[in-house]
């Protein structure tokens, strides 16, 4: 199992380049950054995790720009979006940015995507929340054509373009896309159609839900053994919980590191690196 970190990087936290170097120097496997363009003050949408929406979500860095800094400062770790709100982004320009990141980093990008929960944020982007799942699917399928075809063309309900050239292409084909969301038939259908893995929202019940996902992927004619399952968990889950996740089929765990002072973040990385080292040693 791989061990990475997820950090809500802001304008007040440790610079992303220094953060990424800290992750790599300590032998951890990856860095994941989330995505919100803005948080409307008038918000009826409930935060999907326990508690209130943390204040630092008001100050998020753009994940694609942040991951460019992370990739430039490192040479080994995987850099990923956890998750990119793809329904709110133009698929043509986003495809180029992601392909550039993967090509320039030597194939180290992981594209975590999600449907989104903040309905007011979506509305400001002109996205009808009722269509966000279909729009996210359409945008990923359109980006696939730009990443994989020398002459790309796509005609869907939420994305369309005529035959076009678009380079660079990602270093890897397919560029790995991971879908975030709770365990559900709808999410699993989307993973089976266009994703290389699942980023579960919550870790309870994975021992039952992962086999269902693998069955759905196999029914779609794909090899479920190639799936990656990457739960995001608290920064101090303990060995027992990690054992449960590994037995359930998790291929990687992303520890949510709080965006505190630089010294606090680096201390958290030290602790997580020690945990990962002990587990790798058996």
DOTOR-259472 format. One record per residue (C-alpha): chain; residue in three letters; x, y, z. Coordinates in steps of 0.02 Angstrom, whole numbers, always signed. Layout:
[rolum A,ALA,[X,Y,Z]]
...
END
This chain:
[rolum A,UNK,[+0,+0,+0]]
[rolum A,UNK,[+58,+176,-40]]
[rolum A,UNK,[+56,+321,+83]]
[rolum A,UNK,[+24,+499,+28]]
[rolum A,UNK,[-40,+661,+101]]
[rolum A,UNK,[-185,+777,+59]]
[rolum A,UNK,[-166,+959,+110]]
[rolum A,UNK,[-282,+1108,+93]]
[rolum A,UNK,[-146,+1224,+28]]
[rolum A,UNK,[-182,+1410,+51]]
[rolum A,UNK,[-94,+1577,+37]]
[rolum A,UNK,[-54,+1564,+224]]
[rolum A,UNK,[+22,+1390,+230]]
[rolum A,UNK,[+187,+1312,+185]]
[rolum A,UNK,[+229,+1344,+1]]
[rolum A,UNK,[+178,+1199,-110]]
[rolum A,UNK,[+354,+1175,-178]]
[rolum A,UNK,[+426,+1160,-2]]
[rolum A,UNK,[+281,+1049,+51]]
[rolum A,UNK,[+308,+932,-97]]
[rolum A,UNK,[+495,+922,-62]]
[rolum A,UNK,[+454,+879,+118]]
[rolum A,UNK,[+341,+738,+60]]
[rolum A,UNK,[+471,+668,-59]]
[rolum A,UNK,[+620,+686,+57]]
[rolum A,UNK,[+528,+585,+190]]
[rolum A,UNK,[+491,+440,+73]]
[rolum A,UNK,[+304,+468,+60]]
[rolum A,UNK,[+221,+430,-106]]
[rolum A,UNK,[+115,+577,-158]]
[rolum A,UNK,[+32,+745,-130]]
[rolum A,UNK,[-152,+782,-164]]
[rolum A,UNK,[-230,+957,-173]]
[rolum A,UNK,[-417,+1000,-173]]
[rolum A,UNK,[-514,+1120,-282]]
[rolum A,UNK,[-636,+1262,-247]]
[rolum A,UNK,[-631,+1422,-349]]
[rolum A,UNK,[-726,+1520,-216]]
[rolum A,UNK,[-848,+1497,-72]]
[rolum A,UNK,[-1005,+1603,-87]]
[rolum A,UNK,[-1052,+1687,+77]]
[rolum A,UNK,[-1235,+1642,+56]]
[rolum A,UNK,[-1229,+1454,+56]]
[rolum A,UNK,[-1369,+1331,+92]]
[rolum A,UNK,[-1268,+1180,+34]]
[rolum A,UNK,[-1212,+1075,+184]]
[rolum A,UNK,[-1030,+1029,+201]]
[rolum A,UNK,[-1024,+841,+165]]
[rolum A,UNK,[-902,+799,+306]]
[rolum A,UNK,[-932,+813,+495]]
[rolum A,UNK,[-931,+989,+567]]
[rolum A,UNK,[-932,+1156,+479]]
[rolum A,UNK,[-835,+1201,+323]]
[rolum A,UNK,[-659,+1247,+385]]
[rolum A,UNK,[-609,+1429,+360]]
[rolum A,UNK,[-455,+1382,+261]]
[rolum A,UNK,[-566,+1325,+116]]
[rolum A,UNK,[-596,+1510,+85]]
[rolum A,UNK,[-413,+1530,+38]]
[rolum A,UNK,[-374,+1380,-72]]
[rolum A,UNK,[-236,+1391,-201]]
[rolum A,UNK,[-280,+1336,-376]]
[rolum A,UNK,[-236,+1150,-379]]
[rolum A,UNK,[-165,+1144,-555]]
[rolum A,UNK,[-48,+1291,-525]]
[rolum A,UNK,[-4,+1219,-355]]
[rolum A,UNK,[+35,+1048,-425]]
[rolum A,UNK,[+145,+1127,-558]]
[rolum A,UNK,[+251,+1199,-417]]
[rolum A,UNK,[+248,+1030,-329]]
[rolum A,UNK,[+302,+934,-484]]
[rolum A,UNK,[+441,+1059,-523]]
[rolum A,UNK,[+510,+1042,-346]]
[rolum A,UNK,[+515,+850,-347]]
[rolum A,UNK,[+562,+705,-458]]
[rolum A,UNK,[+476,+549,-389]]
[rolum A,UNK,[+312,+579,-297]]
[rolum A,UNK,[+143,+573,-381]]
[rolum A,UNK,[+47,+737,-381]]
[rolum A,UNK,[-142,+733,-387]]
[rolum A,UNK,[-302,+831,-380]]
[rolum A,UNK,[-411,+775,-237]]
[rolum A,UNK,[-531,+819,-311]]
[rolum A,UNK,[-546,+929,-465]]
[rolum A,UNK,[-721,+1001,-488]]
[rolum A,UNK,[-720,+956,-671]]
[rolum A,UNK,[-900,+1006,-709]]
[rolum A,UNK,[-854,+1186,-667]]
[rolum A,UNK,[-703,+1191,-782]]
[rolum A,UNK,[-690,+1210,-970]]
[rolum A,UNK,[-639,+1038,-1033]]
[rolum A,UNK,[-528,+1099,-1176]]
[rolum A,UNK,[-418,+1214,-1074]]
[rolum A,UNK,[-419,+1095,-926]]
[rolum A,UNK,[-366,+949,-1037]]
[rolum A,UNK,[-217,+1049,-1098]]
[rolum A,UNK,[-166,+1101,-922]]
[rolum A,UNK,[-176,+922,-857]]
[rolum A,UNK,[-84,+851,-1008]]
[rolum A,UNK,[+52,+981,-985]]
[rolum A,UNK,[+70,+937,-801]]
[rolum A,UNK,[+85,+751,-838]]
[rolum A,UNK,[+203,+774,-985]]
[rolum A,UNK,[+318,+895,-896]]
[rolum A,UNK,[+321,+793,-735]]
[rolum A,UNK,[+367,+633,-825]]
[rolum A,UNK,[+200,+548,-799]]
[rolum A,UNK,[+172,+585,-615]]
[rolum A,UNK,[-3,+661,-620]]
[rolum A,UNK,[-160,+582,-546]]
[rolum A,UNK,[-323,+667,-595]]
[rolum A,UNK,[-448,+649,-454]]
[rolum A,UNK,[-617,+719,-507]]
[rolum A,UNK,[-780,+745,-416]]
[rolum A,UNK,[-958,+800,-447]]
[rolum A,UNK,[-954,+936,-315]]
[rolum A,UNK,[-1067,+978,-168]]
[rolum A,UNK,[-1070,+1169,-160]]
[rolum A,UNK,[-1223,+1210,-265]]
[rolum A,UNK,[-1199,+1399,-249]]
[rolum A,UNK,[-1020,+1385,-315]]
[rolum A,UNK,[-1083,+1285,-463]]
[rolum A,UNK,[-1218,+1411,-501]]
[rolum A,UNK,[-1088,+1551,-510]]
[rolum A,UNK,[-1002,+1447,-645]]
[rolum A,UNK,[-1164,+1432,-742]]
[rolum A,UNK,[-1184,+1247,-696]]
[rolum A,UNK,[-1357,+1180,-657]]
[rolum A,UNK,[-1328,+1067,-506]]
[rolum A,UNK,[-1451,+941,-577]]
[rolum A,UNK,[-1334,+912,-724]]
[rolum A,UNK,[-1168,+910,-632]]
[rolum A,UNK,[-1143,+721,-640]]
[rolum A,UNK,[-1184,+712,-825]]
[rolum A,UNK,[-1078,+866,-857]]
[rolum A,UNK,[-929,+793,-762]]
[rolum A,UNK,[-942,+633,-863]]
[rolum A,UNK,[-953,+728,-1026]]
[rolum A,UNK,[-803,+836,-982]]
[rolum A,UNK,[-695,+686,-937]]
[rolum A,UNK,[-743,+594,-1097]]
[rolum A,UNK,[-705,+750,-1200]]
[rolum A,UNK,[-536,+769,-1115]]
[rolum A,UNK,[-498,+586,-1151]]
[rolum A,UNK,[-514,+620,-1337]]
[rolum A,UNK,[-395,+768,-1325]]
[rolum A,UNK,[-270,+665,-1226]]
[rolum A,UNK,[-276,+508,-1331]]
[rolum A,UNK,[-316,+552,-1512]]
[rolum A,UNK,[-201,+638,-1635]]
[rolum A,UNK,[-355,+712,-1716]]
[rolum A,UNK,[-480,+737,-1576]]
[rolum A,UNK,[-667,+765,-1596]]
[rolum A,UNK,[-810,+758,-1471]]
[rolum A,UNK,[-995,+793,-1478]]
[rolum A,UNK,[-1088,+776,-1314]]
[rolum A,UNK,[-1228,+864,-1223]]
[rolum A,UNK,[-1110,+968,-1114]]
[rolum A,UNK,[-948,+972,-1216]]
[rolum A,UNK,[-916,+977,-1402]]
[rolum A,UNK,[-780,+1021,-1524]]
[rolum A,UNK,[-744,+983,-1705]]
[rolum A,UNK,[-593,+886,-1767]]
[rolum A,UNK,[-441,+968,-1687]]
[rolum A,UNK,[-256,+951,-1650]]
[rolum A,UNK,[-206,+971,-1468]]
[rolum A,UNK,[-36,+939,-1393]]
[rolum A,UNK,[+52,+899,-1278]]
[rolum A,UNK,[-16,+727,-1246]]
[rolum A,UNK,[+3,+654,-1071]]
[rolum A,UNK,[+156,+547,-1039]]
[rolum A,UNK,[+39,+401,-999]]
[rolum A,UNK,[-110,+338,-1095]]
[rolum A,UNK,[-232,+325,-1018]]
[rolum A,UNK,[-196,+469,-902]]
[rolum A,UNK,[-262,+400,-736]]
[rolum A,UNK,[-427,+475,-681]]
[rolum A,UNK,[-499,+435,-509]]
[rolum A,UNK,[-678,+475,-462]]
[rolum A,UNK,[-718,+538,-288]]
[rolum A,UNK,[-884,+504,-203]]
[rolum A,UNK,[-982,+397,-83]]
[rolum A,UNK,[-1016,+213,-115]]
[rolum A,UNK,[-1163,+206,-235]]
[rolum A,UNK,[-1218,+119,-395]]
[rolum A,UNK,[-1208,+285,-488]]
[rolum A,UNK,[-1029,+320,-435]]
[rolum A,UNK,[-977,+141,-475]]
[rolum A,UNK,[-1055,+153,-648]]
[rolum A,UNK,[-953,+310,-682]]
[rolum A,UNK,[-793,+227,-620]]
[rolum A,UNK,[-826,+75,-729]]
[rolum A,UNK,[-851,+184,-882]]
[rolum A,UNK,[-709,+310,-875]]
[rolum A,UNK,[-600,+302,-719]]
[rolum A,UNK,[-449,+203,-663]]
[rolum A,UNK,[-499,+206,-481]]
[rolum A,UNK,[-605,+271,-338]]
[rolum A,UNK,[-573,+402,-203]]
[rolum A,UNK,[-702,+352,-71]]
[rolum A,UNK,[-788,+489,+27]]
[rolum A,UNK,[-779,+406,+197]]
[rolum A,UNK,[-697,+241,+242]]
[rolum A,UNK,[-836,+143,+328]]
[rolum A,UNK,[-898,-11,+240]]
[rolum A,UNK,[-759,-21,+111]]
[rolum A,UNK,[-742,-207,+139]]
[rolum A,UNK,[-917,-225,+65]]
[rolum A,UNK,[-916,-84,-63]]
[rolum A,UNK,[-749,-122,-147]]
[rolum A,UNK,[-804,-297,-205]]
[rolum A,UNK,[-963,-219,-277]]
[rolum A,UNK,[-858,-92,-373]]
[rolum A,UNK,[-745,-228,-440]]
[rolum A,UNK,[-896,-328,-498]]
[rolum A,UNK,[-963,-177,-590]]
[rolum A,UNK,[-794,-145,-673]]
[rolum A,UNK,[-781,-328,-726]]
[rolum A,UNK,[-958,-320,-798]]
[rolum A,UNK,[-901,-172,-903]]
[rolum A,UNK,[-766,-283,-980]]
[rolum A,UNK,[-619,-210,-884]]
[rolum A,UNK,[-493,-291,-767]]
[rolum A,UNK,[-540,-248,-587]]
[rolum A,UNK,[-366,-296,-529]]
[rolum A,UNK,[-302,-136,-610]]
[rolum A,UNK,[-414,-24,-504]]
[rolum A,UNK,[-338,+93,-377]]
[rolum A,UNK,[-436,+127,-218]]
[rolum A,UNK,[-373,+279,-122]]
[rolum A,UNK,[-469,+328,+35]]
[rolum A,UNK,[-429,+496,+115]]
[rolum A,UNK,[-418,+476,+303]]
[rolum A,UNK,[-372,+572,+459]]
[rolum A,UNK,[-191,+615,+493]]
[rolum A,UNK,[-174,+491,+636]]
[rolum A,UNK,[-280,+338,+595]]
[rolum A,UNK,[-173,+210,+686]]
[rolum A,UNK,[-111,+41,+627]]
[rolum A,UNK,[-274,-51,+662]]
[rolum A,UNK,[-376,+60,+545]]
[rolum A,UNK,[-241,+53,+411]]
[rolum A,UNK,[-242,-136,+424]]
[rolum A,UNK,[-430,-136,+395]]
[rolum A,UNK,[-414,-23,+243]]
[rolum A,UNK,[-275,-130,+170]]
[rolum A,UNK,[-372,-291,+195]]
[rolum A,UNK,[-523,-209,+114]]
[rolum A,UNK,[-422,-175,-43]]
[rolum A,UNK,[-356,+3,-26]]
[rolum A,UNK,[-203,+26,-136]]
[rolum A,UNK,[-154,+194,-61]]
[rolum A,UNK,[-204,+300,+89]]
[rolum A,UNK,[-201,+490,+82]]
[rolum A,UNK,[-179,+565,+256]]
[rolum A,UNK,[-270,+731,+278]]
[rolum A,UNK,[-136,+847,+350]]
[rolum A,UNK,[-202,+1005,+431]]
[rolum A,UNK,[-141,+1168,+350]]
[rolum A,UNK,[-54,+1234,+505]]
[rolum A,UNK,[+111,+1323,+530]]
[rolum A,UNK,[+260,+1264,+426]]
[rolum A,UNK,[+338,+1182,+578]]
[rolum A,UNK,[+176,+1092,+622]]
[rolum A,UNK,[+153,+1028,+444]]
[rolum A,UNK,[+332,+965,+435]]
[rolum A,UNK,[+312,+881,+604]]
[rolum A,UNK,[+156,+793,+538]]
[rolum A,UNK,[+254,+735,+385]]
[rolum A,UNK,[+391,+668,+500]]
[rolum A,UNK,[+263,+569,+600]]
[rolum A,UNK,[+177,+500,+445]]
[rolum A,UNK,[+343,+453,+365]]
[rolum A,UNK,[+388,+355,+521]]
[rolum A,UNK,[+218,+268,+518]]
[rolum A,UNK,[+237,+222,+335]]
[rolum A,UNK,[+415,+161,+362]]
[rolum A,UNK,[+362,+46,+504]]
[rolum A,UNK,[+221,-26,+400]]
[rolum A,UNK,[+331,-56,+249]]
[rolum A,UNK,[+456,-145,+361]]
[rolum A,UNK,[+318,-263,+419]]
END
